Amino acid sequence: MATAGELRAATTQAMTDAPGRLVLDFADVTFCDSQGLSTLIALHREVAATGGRLVLINVGEFMARLLEITGLRSAFEVEESAA
């Protein structure tokens, strides 16, 4: 919740600067609440609406389990690291 606004601002700028593929690195993410998940879903929709792709990289155990439990794993493109 504390960083959702910062994430939205940064991703909005990134989509403006380089549309097409938005990569979010989760290497340092240790917690994500419902606000964070809602933000990811909204970002996914926005990126898809422009014909782009939202890619999650370096997803750790916590985030991978959260995506699995919530049924969102299949909604996101997840890679091991930046390619």
C-alpha positions in Angstrom: 0.0 0.0 0.0 2.8 2.3 0.9 4.5 2.0 -2.5 1.6 1.4 -4.9 1.5 5.0 -5.9 5.2 5.1 -6.6 4.9 1.9 -8.7 2.1 3.4 -10.7 4.0 6.6 -11.4 7.2 4.7 -12.4 5.4 2.3 -14.7 3.3 5.0 -16.3 6.5 6.9 -17.2 8.2 3.7 -18.4 5.3 2.8 -20.7 5.4 6.3 -22.1 9.2 6.2 -22.7 9.3 2.7 -24.1 6.0 1.1 -24.9 5.7 -2.6 -25.7 7.3 -4.6 -22.9 7.2 -3.6 -19.2 9.5 -5.6 -17.0 9.0 -5.5 -13.2 11.9 -6.9 -11.1 10.7 -8.5 -7.9 14.2 -9.4 -6.6 13.8 -7.2 -3.5 10.0 -7.7 -2.9 9.4 -9.5 0.3 5.7 -8.6 0.8 2.7 -7.8 -1.3 -0.8 -7.1 -0.1 -4.2 -6.8 -1.8 -3.4 -3.2 -2.9 -0.2 -4.4 -4.5 -2.0 -7.2 -6.3 -4.7 -4.8 -7.5 -2.0 -2.5 -8.8 -0.4 -5.4 -10.7 -3.7 -6.4 -12.2 -4.4 -2.8 -13.3 -1.0 -2.4 -14.8 -1.4 -5.7 -16.7 -4.7 -4.5 -18.2 -3.2 -1.1 -19.1 -0.2 -2.6 -20.8 -2.3 -5.2 -22.6 -4.6 -2.5 -23.8 -1.7 -0.9 -25.7 -0.6 -4.2 -27.2 2.3 -4.6 -24.8 3.4 -7.2 -22.3 3.9 -7.0 -18.5 6.7 -9.4 -17.5 7.5 -10.2 -13.9 11.1 -11.3 -13.3 13.1 -12.6 -10.2 9.8 -13.6 -8.5 10.8 -15.1 -5.2 9.0 -17.8 -3.2 6.7 -15.5 -1.4 5.4 -13.7 -4.5 5.3 -17.0 -6.5 3.1 -18.6 -3.8 0.9 -15.5 -3.6 0.3 -15.5 -7.3 -0.4 -19.3 -7.1 -2.8 -19.0 -4.2 -4.8 -16.1 -5.7 -5.0 -17.8 -9.1 -3.1 -15.0 -10.7 -0.1 -17.0 -11.8 -1.6 -17.7 -15.2 -2.4 -14.1 -15.7 1.2 -12.9 -15.7 4.2 -13.6 -17.8 6.9 -14.7 -15.3 10.6 -15.1 -16.2 13.5 -16.2 -14.0 15.6 -13.1 -14.8 15.8 -10.3 -17.4 16.4 -11.7 -20.8 
